Structures are given as C-alpha cells and as structure tokens.
Amino acid sequence: MELLEVIKSLSNETRLNILKWLKDPYAHFPKEELSEEALELGVCVSDIAKKAGMSVPTVSDYLKTMAVANILIATRRGQWTYYKRNEQLLQELAMHIKNVL
C-alpha cells in the first residue's frame, strides 16, 4: 500500500462520499439502478455520477484516481465500468493508522 497515494486519493469530499456510498450500495442507490451483481461488480459510473450530482467525466476521473490508489476495484462489462471498494486495502489502511500513525 502506498500510503501517500491512498491519502491523496481521499483528499476530496466527493471521493470520501463515494467511498461511503459504496460501503452499502443498496442504502445509497436506487435498487432498480443496481445490477443483480452489484455486490460482486459494484456500482456503475453513471449511477455514482448521478448520486454525486456531477458529470460522468469528472466522477470517472475521481474513480480512476481511487482505483490507481487501489482503494476501489474497477470491473468493465461491455461499455459499462463498475466500481466497488477494496475492503482488504481499507482494512490494512485502518490497521496502519491505528498501529503506526
């Protein structure tokens, strides 16, 4: 884990909100917009952009930044890209903050 990359990728209120929303997609996104595989794949970029009230390109850049830092996992299906949290990395981050910082 590159700690500085992870922290930089979270240094934006919208990115933090996205991380919160993806923790429980069914609580934050309309069920009819989630695919049956939402827990496996994650949430579509367009649905995240709609929830954020921002353009798809802007949200897509945010999501890519978080994926590069390995906080999110991207899965491409056809023309759609889905994102979900990387729970393992988030647990490592929490332990690192607790034990080292």
Chimera marker file (.cmm) of the C-alpha trace (Angstrom):
<marker_set name="trace">
<marker id="1" x="0.000" y="0.000" z="0.000" r="1" g="1" b="0" radius="0.5"/>
<marker id="2" x="1.325" y="3.413" z="-0.988" r="1" g="1" b="0" radius="0.5"/>
<marker id="3" x="0.051" y="5.417" z="1.974" r="1" g="1" b="0" radius="0.5"/>
<marker id="4" x="0.518" y="8.846" z="0.383" r="1" g="1" b="0" radius="0.5"/>
<marker id="5" x="-1.299" y="7.777" z="-2.804" r="1" g="1" b="0" radius="0.5"/>
<marker id="6" x="-4.172" y="6.410" z="-0.740" r="1" g="1" b="0" radius="0.5"/>
<marker id="7" x="-4.433" y="9.563" z="1.376" r="1" g="1" b="0" radius="0.5"/>
<marker id="8" x="-4.210" y="11.841" z="-1.664" r="1" g="1" b="0" radius="0.5"/>
<marker id="9" x="-6.944" y="9.876" z="-3.407" r="1" g="1" b="0" radius="0.5"/>
<marker id="10" x="-9.234" y="10.523" z="-0.438" r="1" g="1" b="0" radius="0.5"/>
<marker id="11" x="-8.469" y="14.238" z="-0.117" r="1" g="1" b="0" radius="0.5"/>
<marker id="12" x="-11.733" y="15.325" z="-1.691" r="1" g="1" b="0" radius="0.5"/>
<marker id="13" x="-15.199" y="15.409" z="-0.109" r="1" g="1" b="0" radius="0.5"/>
<marker id="14" x="-16.886" y="13.799" z="-3.106" r="1" g="1" b="0" radius="0.5"/>
<marker id="15" x="-14.370" y="10.935" z="-3.144" r="1" g="1" b="0" radius="0.5"/>
<marker id="16" x="-14.979" y="10.340" z="0.557" r="1" g="1" b="0" radius="0.5"/>
<marker id="17" x="-18.718" y="10.347" z="-0.073" r="1" g="1" b="0" radius="0.5"/>
<marker id="18" x="-18.294" y="7.842" z="-2.909" r="1" g="1" b="0" radius="0.5"/>
<marker id="19" x="-16.355" y="5.562" z="-0.571" r="1" g="1" b="0" radius="0.5"/>
<marker id="20" x="-19.176" y="5.823" z="1.991" r="1" g="1" b="0" radius="0.5"/>
<marker id="21" x="-21.872" y="5.178" z="-0.625" r="1" g="1" b="0" radius="0.5"/>
<marker id="22" x="-20.058" y="2.115" z="-1.946" r="1" g="1" b="0" radius="0.5"/>
<marker id="23" x="-19.844" y="0.642" z="1.537" r="1" g="1" b="0" radius="0.5"/>
<marker id="24" x="-23.562" y="-0.139" z="1.306" r="1" g="1" b="0" radius="0.5"/>
<marker id="25" x="-24.771" y="0.450" z="-2.271" r="1" g="1" b="0" radius="0.5"/>
<marker id="26" x="-28.310" y="-0.718" z="-1.515" r="1" g="1" b="0" radius="0.5"/>
<marker id="27" x="-28.686" y="2.027" z="1.102" r="1" g="1" b="0" radius="0.5"/>
<marker id="28" x="-27.445" y="4.800" z="-1.193" r="1" g="1" b="0" radius="0.5"/>
<marker id="29" x="-28.516" y="3.946" z="-4.737" r="1" g="1" b="0" radius="0.5"/>
<marker id="30" x="-31.978" y="3.096" z="-6.071" r="1" g="1" b="0" radius="0.5"/>
<marker id="31" x="-32.336" y="-0.670" z="-6.177" r="1" g="1" b="0" radius="0.5"/>
<marker id="32" x="-33.651" y="-0.529" z="-9.753" r="1" g="1" b="0" radius="0.5"/>
<marker id="33" x="-30.370" y="1.087" z="-10.849" r="1" g="1" b="0" radius="0.5"/>
<marker id="34" x="-28.212" y="-1.628" z="-9.289" r="1" g="1" b="0" radius="0.5"/>
<marker id="35" x="-27.492" y="-4.737" z="-11.272" r="1" g="1" b="0" radius="0.5"/>
<marker id="36" x="-28.195" y="-8.105" z="-9.715" r="1" g="1" b="0" radius="0.5"/>
<marker id="37" x="-24.428" y="-8.456" z="-9.473" r="1" g="1" b="0" radius="0.5"/>
<marker id="38" x="-23.949" y="-5.154" z="-7.597" r="1" g="1" b="0" radius="0.5"/>
<marker id="39" x="-22.258" y="-6.800" z="-4.640" r="1" g="1" b="0" radius="0.5"/>
<marker id="40" x="-19.853" y="-8.593" z="-6.978" r="1" g="1" b="0" radius="0.5"/>
<marker id="41" x="-19.287" y="-5.876" z="-9.592" r="1" g="1" b="0" radius="0.5"/>
<marker id="42" x="-20.020" y="-2.675" z="-7.745" r="1" g="1" b="0" radius="0.5"/>
<marker id="43" x="-21.934" y="0.379" z="-8.949" r="1" g="1" b="0" radius="0.5"/>
<marker id="44" x="-21.916" y="1.804" z="-12.466" r="1" g="1" b="0" radius="0.5"/>
<marker id="45" x="-20.064" y="5.091" z="-13.029" r="1" g="1" b="0" radius="0.5"/>
<marker id="46" x="-23.196" y="6.789" z="-14.373" r="1" g="1" b="0" radius="0.5"/>
<marker id="47" x="-25.155" y="5.910" z="-11.212" r="1" g="1" b="0" radius="0.5"/>
<marker id="48" x="-22.367" y="7.261" z="-8.999" r="1" g="1" b="0" radius="0.5"/>
<marker id="49" x="-22.231" y="10.470" z="-11.073" r="1" g="1" b="0" radius="0.5"/>
<marker id="50" x="-25.998" y="10.915" z="-10.752" r="1" g="1" b="0" radius="0.5"/>
<marker id="51" x="-25.829" y="10.464" z="-6.961" r="1" g="1" b="0" radius="0.5"/>
<marker id="52" x="-22.923" y="12.939" z="-6.745" r="1" g="1" b="0" radius="0.5"/>
<marker id="53" x="-24.724" y="15.477" z="-8.943" r="1" g="1" b="0" radius="0.5"/>
<marker id="54" x="-21.638" y="15.741" z="-11.130" r="1" g="1" b="0" radius="0.5"/>
<marker id="55" x="-20.718" y="14.958" z="-14.719" r="1" g="1" b="0" radius="0.5"/>
<marker id="56" x="-19.711" y="11.421" z="-15.658" r="1" g="1" b="0" radius="0.5"/>
<marker id="57" x="-16.219" y="12.526" z="-16.851" r="1" g="1" b="0" radius="0.5"/>
<marker id="58" x="-15.478" y="14.256" z="-13.531" r="1" g="1" b="0" radius="0.5"/>
<marker id="59" x="-16.688" y="11.340" z="-11.435" r="1" g="1" b="0" radius="0.5"/>
<marker id="60" x="-14.871" y="8.927" z="-13.742" r="1" g="1" b="0" radius="0.5"/>
<marker id="61" x="-11.617" y="10.807" z="-13.064" r="1" g="1" b="0" radius="0.5"/>
<marker id="62" x="-12.271" y="10.615" z="-9.313" r="1" g="1" b="0" radius="0.5"/>
<marker id="63" x="-12.954" y="6.888" z="-9.538" r="1" g="1" b="0" radius="0.5"/>
<marker id="64" x="-9.844" y="6.255" z="-11.625" r="1" g="1" b="0" radius="0.5"/>
<marker id="65" x="-7.736" y="8.143" z="-9.070" r="1" g="1" b="0" radius="0.5"/>
<marker id="66" x="-9.123" y="5.965" z="-6.302" r="1" g="1" b="0" radius="0.5"/>
<marker id="67" x="-8.614" y="2.799" z="-8.373" r="1" g="1" b="0" radius="0.5"/>
<marker id="68" x="-4.980" y="3.715" z="-9.079" r="1" g="1" b="0" radius="0.5"/>
<marker id="69" x="-4.507" y="4.047" z="-5.309" r="1" g="1" b="0" radius="0.5"/>
<marker id="70" x="-6.135" y="0.594" z="-5.055" r="1" g="1" b="0" radius="0.5"/>
<marker id="71" x="-8.973" y="1.839" z="-2.826" r="1" g="1" b="0" radius="0.5"/>
<marker id="72" x="-11.514" y="0.860" z="-5.454" r="1" g="1" b="0" radius="0.5"/>
<marker id="73" x="-11.702" y="-2.107" z="-7.804" r="1" g="1" b="0" radius="0.5"/>
<marker id="74" x="-12.921" y="-1.440" z="-11.333" r="1" g="1" b="0" radius="0.5"/>
<marker id="75" x="-14.701" y="-4.067" z="-13.426" r="1" g="1" b="0" radius="0.5"/>
<marker id="76" x="-15.527" y="-3.467" z="-17.072" r="1" g="1" b="0" radius="0.5"/>
<marker id="77" x="-18.604" y="-5.159" z="-18.580" r="1" g="1" b="0" radius="0.5"/>
<marker id="78" x="-19.244" y="-4.169" z="-22.176" r="1" g="1" b="0" radius="0.5"/>
<marker id="79" x="-19.450" y="-0.392" z="-22.340" r="1" g="1" b="0" radius="0.5"/>
<marker id="80" x="-20.010" y="-0.011" z="-18.586" r="1" g="1" b="0" radius="0.5"/>
<marker id="81" x="-17.480" y="0.231" z="-15.773" r="1" g="1" b="0" radius="0.5"/>
<marker id="82" x="-18.442" y="-0.710" z="-12.230" r="1" g="1" b="0" radius="0.5"/>
<marker id="83" x="-16.616" y="0.205" z="-9.041" r="1" g="1" b="0" radius="0.5"/>
<marker id="84" x="-16.568" y="-1.363" z="-5.605" r="1" g="1" b="0" radius="0.5"/>
<marker id="85" x="-14.479" y="-0.878" z="-2.509" r="1" g="1" b="0" radius="0.5"/>
<marker id="86" x="-11.254" y="-2.800" z="-1.966" r="1" g="1" b="0" radius="0.5"/>
<marker id="87" x="-12.141" y="-3.915" z="1.548" r="1" g="1" b="0" radius="0.5"/>
<marker id="88" x="-8.798" y="-5.641" z="2.115" r="1" g="1" b="0" radius="0.5"/>
<marker id="89" x="-6.831" y="-2.465" z="1.432" r="1" g="1" b="0" radius="0.5"/>
<marker id="90" x="-9.209" y="-0.405" z="3.566" r="1" g="1" b="0" radius="0.5"/>
<marker id="91" x="-8.696" y="-2.809" z="6.475" r="1" g="1" b="0" radius="0.5"/>
<marker id="92" x="-4.919" y="-2.566" z="6.002" r="1" g="1" b="0" radius="0.5"/>
<marker id="93" x="-5.191" y="1.225" z="5.975" r="1" g="1" b="0" radius="0.5"/>
<marker id="94" x="-7.219" y="1.216" z="9.197" r="1" g="1" b="0" radius="0.5"/>
<marker id="95" x="-4.675" y="-1.066" z="10.902" r="1" g="1" b="0" radius="0.5"/>
<marker id="96" x="-1.784" y="1.058" z="9.662" r="1" g="1" b="0" radius="0.5"/>
<marker id="97" x="-3.389" y="4.229" z="11.033" r="1" g="1" b="0" radius="0.5"/>
<marker id="98" x="-4.173" y="2.505" z="14.336" r="1" g="1" b="0" radius="0.5"/>
<marker id="99" x="-0.751" y="0.904" z="14.809" r="1" g="1" b="0" radius="0.5"/>
<marker id="100" x="1.693" y="3.286" z="13.134" r="1" g="1" b="0" radius="0.5"/>
<marker id="101" x="0.294" y="6.792" z="12.860" r="1" g="1" b="0" radius="0.5"/>
<link id1="1" id2="2" r="1" g="1" b="0" radius="0.2"/>
<link id1="2" id2="3" r="1" g="1" b="0" radius="0.2"/>
<link id1="3" id2="4" r="1" g="1" b="0" radius="0.2"/>
<link id1="4" id2="5" r="1" g="1" b="0" radius="0.2"/>
<link id1="5" id2="6" r="1" g="1" b="0" radius="0.2"/>
<link id1="6" id2="7" r="1" g="1" b="0" radius="0.2"/>
<link id1="7" id2="8" r="1" g="1" b="0" radius="0.2"/>
<link id1="8" id2="9" r="1" g="1" b="0" radius="0.2"/>
<link id1="9" id2="10" r="1" g="1" b="0" radius="0.2"/>
<link id1="10" id2="11" r="1" g="1" b="0" radius="0.2"/>
<link id1="11" id2="12" r="1" g="1" b="0" radius="0.2"/>
<link id1="12" id2="13" r="1" g="1" b="0" radius="0.2"/>
<link id1="13" id2="14" r="1" g="1" b="0" radius="0.2"/>
<link id1="14" id2="15" r="1" g="1" b="0" radius="0.2"/>
<link id1="15" id2="16" r="1" g="1" b="0" radius="0.2"/>
<link id1="16" id2="17" r="1" g="1" b="0" radius="0.2"/>
<link id1="17" id2="18" r="1" g="1" b="0" radius="0.2"/>
<link id1="18" id2="19" r="1" g="1" b="0" radius="0.2"/>
<link id1="19" id2="20" r="1" g="1" b="0" radius="0.2"/>
<link id1="20" id2="21" r="1" g="1" b="0" radius="0.2"/>
<link id1="21" id2="22" r="1" g="1" b="0" radius="0.2"/>
<link id1="22" id2="23" r="1" g="1" b="0" radius="0.2"/>
<link id1="23" id2="24" r="1" g="1" b="0" radius="0.2"/>
<link id1="24" id2="25" r="1" g="1" b="0" radius="0.2"/>
<link id1="25" id2="26" r="1" g="1" b="0" radius="0.2"/>
<link id1="26" id2="27" r="1" g="1" b="0" radius="0.2"/>
<link id1="27" id2="28" r="1" g="1" b="0" radius="0.2"/>
<link id1="28" id2="29" r="1" g="1" b="0" radius="0.2"/>
<link id1="29" id2="30" r="1" g="1" b="0" radius="0.2"/>
<link id1="30" id2="31" r="1" g="1" b="0" radius="0.2"/>
<link id1="31" id2="32" r="1" g="1" b="0" radius="0.2"/>
<link id1="32" id2="33" r="1" g="1" b="0" radius="0.2"/>
<link id1="33" id2="34" r="1" g="1" b="0" radius="0.2"/>
<link id1="34" id2="35" r="1" g="1" b="0" radius="0.2"/>
<link id1="35" id2="36" r="1" g="1" b="0" radius="0.2"/>
<link id1="36" id2="37" r="1" g="1" b="0" radius="0.2"/>
<link id1="37" id2="38" r="1" g="1" b="0" radius="0.2"/>
<link id1="38" id2="39" r="1" g="1" b="0" radius="0.2"/>
<link id1="39" id2="40" r="1" g="1" b="0" radius="0.2"/>
<link id1="40" id2="41" r="1" g="1" b="0" radius="0.2"/>
<link id1="41" id2="42" r="1" g="1" b="0" radius="0.2"/>
<link id1="42" id2="43" r="1" g="1" b="0" radius="0.2"/>
<link id1="43" id2="44" r="1" g="1" b="0" radius="0.2"/>
<link id1="44" id2="45" r="1" g="1" b="0" radius="0.2"/>
<link id1="45" id2="46" r="1" g="1" b="0" radius="0.2"/>
<link id1="46" id2="47" r="1" g="1" b="0" radius="0.2"/>
<link id1="47" id2="48" r="1" g="1" b="0" radius="0.2"/>
<link id1="48" id2="49" r="1" g="1" b="0" radius="0.2"/>
<link id1="49" id2="50" r="1" g="1" b="0" radius="0.2"/>
<link id1="50" id2="51" r="1" g="1" b="0" radius="0.2"/>
<link id1="51" id2="52" r="1" g="1" b="0" radius="0.2"/>
<link id1="52" id2="53" r="1" g="1" b="0" radius="0.2"/>
<link id1="53" id2="54" r="1" g="1" b="0" radius="0.2"/>
<link id1="54" id2="55" r="1" g="1" b="0" radius="0.2"/>
<link id1="55" id2="56" r="1" g="1" b="0" radius="0.2"/>
<link id1="56" id2="57" r="1" g="1" b="0" radius="0.2"/>
<link id1="57" id2="58" r="1" g="1" b="0" radius="0.2"/>
<link id1="58" id2="59" r="1" g="1" b="0" radius="0.2"/>
<link id1="59" id2="60" r="1" g="1" b="0" radius="0.2"/>
<link id1="60" id2="61" r="1" g="1" b="0" radius="0.2"/>
<link id1="61" id2="62" r="1" g="1" b="0" radius="0.2"/>
<link id1="62" id2="63" r="1" g="1" b="0" radius="0.2"/>
<link id1="63" id2="64" r="1" g="1" b="0" radius="0.2"/>
<link id1="64" id2="65" r="1" g="1" b="0" radius="0.2"/>
<link id1="65" id2="66" r="1" g="1" b="0" radius="0.2"/>
<link id1="66" id2="67" r="1" g="1" b="0" radius="0.2"/>
<link id1="67" id2="68" r="1" g="1" b="0" radius="0.2"/>
<link id1="68" id2="69" r="1" g="1" b="0" radius="0.2"/>
<link id1="69" id2="70" r="1" g="1" b="0" radius="0.2"/>
<link id1="70" id2="71" r="1" g="1" b="0" radius="0.2"/>
<link id1="71" id2="72" r="1" g="1" b="0" radius="0.2"/>
<link id1="72" id2="73" r="1" g="1" b="0" radius="0.2"/>
<link id1="73" id2="74" r="1" g="1" b="0" radius="0.2"/>
<link id1="74" id2="75" r="1" g="1" b="0" radius="0.2"/>
<link id1="75" id2="76" r="1" g="1" b="0" radius="0.2"/>
<link id1="76" id2="77" r="1" g="1" b="0" radius="0.2"/>
<link id1="77" id2="78" r="1" g="1" b="0" radius="0.2"/>
<link id1="78" id2="79" r="1" g="1" b="0" radius="0.2"/>
<link id1="79" id2="80" r="1" g="1" b="0" radius="0.2"/>
<link id1="80" id2="81" r="1" g="1" b="0" radius="0.2"/>
<link id1="81" id2="82" r="1" g="1" b="0" radius="0.2"/>
<link id1="82" id2="83" r="1" g="1" b="0" radius="0.2"/>
<link id1="83" id2="84" r="1" g="1" b="0" radius="0.2"/>
<link id1="84" id2="85" r="1" g="1" b="0" radius="0.2"/>
<link id1="85" id2="86" r="1" g="1" b="0" radius="0.2"/>
<link id1="86" id2="87" r="1" g="1" b="0" radius="0.2"/>
<link id1="87" id2="88" r="1" g="1" b="0" radius="0.2"/>
<link id1="88" id2="89" r="1" g="1" b="0" radius="0.2"/>
<link id1="89" id2="90" r="1" g="1" b="0" radius="0.2"/>
<link id1="90" id2="91" r="1" g="1" b="0" radius="0.2"/>
<link id1="91" id2="92" r="1" g="1" b="0" radius="0.2"/>
<link id1="92" id2="93" r="1" g="1" b="0" radius="0.2"/>
<link id1="93" id2="94" r="1" g="1" b="0" radius="0.2"/>
<link id1="94" id2="95" r="1" g="1" b="0" radius="0.2"/>
<link id1="95" id2="96" r="1" g="1" b="0" radius="0.2"/>
<link id1="96" id2="97" r="1" g="1" b="0" radius="0.2"/>
<link id1="97" id2="98" r="1" g="1" b="0" radius="0.2"/>
<link id1="98" id2="99" r="1" g="1" b="0" radius="0.2"/>
<link id1="99" id2="100" r="1" g="1" b="0" radius="0.2"/>
<link id1="100" id2="101" r="1" g="1" b="0" radius="0.2"/>
</marker_set>
